[in-house]
Amino acid sequence: MFDLTKARADTPAGQNGIYLNNAGCSLMPRPVIEAVQDYFALEAGIGGFRAVTREAGAIAAVYASVAALINAKSDEIALMGSHTAAWQSVFYGLSFTEGDRILTSQSEYGANYVAFLQMRKRTGCVIDVIPCGGDGASDPVALDKMIDDRVKLIAINWIPTNGGLMNPAAEIGRVARAHGIPYLLDACQAVGQTPVDVEELGCDFLSATGRKWLRGPKGTGFLYVRQAGLASGRPEPAMIDDFGALWKKPDAYELVAGARRYETHENAPALRLGLGAAADYALALGLDRIRERVRRLAEGLRAELARMPGIAVHDLGAEHAGLVTFTHDAVAPGAIAQALEGEAIYVKVVPREGALLDSTARQLTQILRVSPHYFNAEEELETFLRALRKVTRA
Ligand SMILES: Cc1ncc(COP(=O)(O)O)c(C=O)c1O
């Protein structure tokens, strides 16, 4: 049985409205808030450097917590300031020359795609989109047929920003493995809402944020780098400093052994401890249970929305995550979101640029996104639906 009372009691901001934008930035549970606040109090009391020394053990334990979340080893984890910082430190460390191919998903996220475009401008590499199957997800069979010796990277997102689609990340991993192609997986919308196992996924790199489904502090993210890549020393991080690389001889450097080579010396220990607390909190609840509840809430919403006059639901895929997207044929997404906000119900308007290839192909402009987490009560969703009916009838 899921203990909703405890989940809600642990979520102070949940008392201030109906929060349905967990895919954007979720609400921190109490242990996360306390980990951050306690550490800042310590810093305020004894200074930043002494605080790091005193809390070295707890800070080091964050790597194990994050690793446990994705079935990785502690030294395969780098703690970062965002998903994008993690993703970029891998992507820009890869070498591309003219004609090299990057294979990506139709649902690719804007921040990743503009980096592909910049790399294309710099090097003449080619960006090819993996065709979608009938369900709208990237098709691993079609991917397999695209592979040739110019493919230098497969980089997709597992769950996009603009809907409940779940790309077949593990099947894509099997294709990448079979052909020995580096596989960079954007798991930004997956970590914290569904079990993640890097062995099953077969990815070489996985990037994620803290603030979304994991309920960590804003300004946190992490990167997973497979041990084999670390051992081979290829690729190198896009940028290094003398924390990730040791300067032992005047004209040479040596990368540190683990994924921490992707980090820089300066960081925010308070936020890292918050991220660790978020990982521990999710692990204690159980990712299977979290997934089950998130899916149940989201499926219920999808079904109700599909029944409402004038509403079109836009989620692709055979299997759905906790992001529910829709539009109304008469009332604009912005007007709906604003009216809901007036009743302290918080949803997100996703711009078409979030996933421009997909929104162009489906002729979608702005869409509304509702992303319930496990701490949302069924009554909150009913209140949301009632408010939506009122707004769209007006
Ligand atoms: C699929 C996806 N990838 C990447 C990101 C970017 O994450 P961050 O803002 O932590 O860099 C987002 C954020 O919305 C996202 O939805």
The ligand as an SDF file (V2000), in Angstrom:
LIG
                    3D

 16 16  0  0  0  0  0  0  0  0999 V2000
   13.8800   15.4660  -22.0190 C   0  0  0  0  0  0  0  0  0  0  0  0
   14.6460   16.5650  -21.3530 C   0  0  0  0  0  0  0  0  0  0  0  0
   15.9730   16.6350  -21.5470 N   0  0  0  0  0  0  0  0  0  0  0  0
   16.7110   17.6020  -20.9790 C   0  0  0  0  0  0  0  0  0  0  0  0
   16.1510   18.5740  -20.1780 C   0  0  0  0  0  0  0  0  0  0  0  0
   17.0380   19.6630  -19.6050 C   0  0  0  0  0  0  0  0  0  0  0  0
   17.3270   19.4680  -18.2550 O   0  0  0  0  0  0  0  0  0  0  0  0
   18.0930   20.6070  -17.4120 P   0  0  0  0  0  0  0  0  0  0  0  0
   17.2220   21.8050  -17.4580 O   0  0  0  0  0  0  0  0  0  0  0  0
   18.2890   20.0260  -16.0400 O   0  0  0  0  0  0  0  0  0  0  0  0
   19.3910   20.8490  -18.0840 O   0  0  0  0  0  0  0  0  0  0  0  0
   14.7790   18.5550  -19.9550 C   0  0  0  0  0  0  0  0  0  0  0  0
   14.1550   19.6060  -19.1080 C   0  0  0  0  0  0  0  0  0  0  0  0
   13.0180   19.9630  -19.2500 O   0  0  0  0  0  0  0  0  0  0  0  0
   14.0070   17.5220  -20.5590 C   0  0  0  0  0  0  0  0  0  0  0  0
   12.6850   17.4700  -20.3980 O   0  0  0  0  0  0  0  0  0  0  0  0
  1  2  1  0
  2  3  1  0
  2 15  2  0
  3  4  2  0
  4  5  1  0
  5  6  1  0
  5 12  2  0
  6  7  1  0
  7  8  1  0
  8  9  2  0
  8 10  1  0
  8 11  1  0
 12 13  1  0
 12 15  1  0
 13 14  2  0
 15 16  1  0
M  END
$$$$
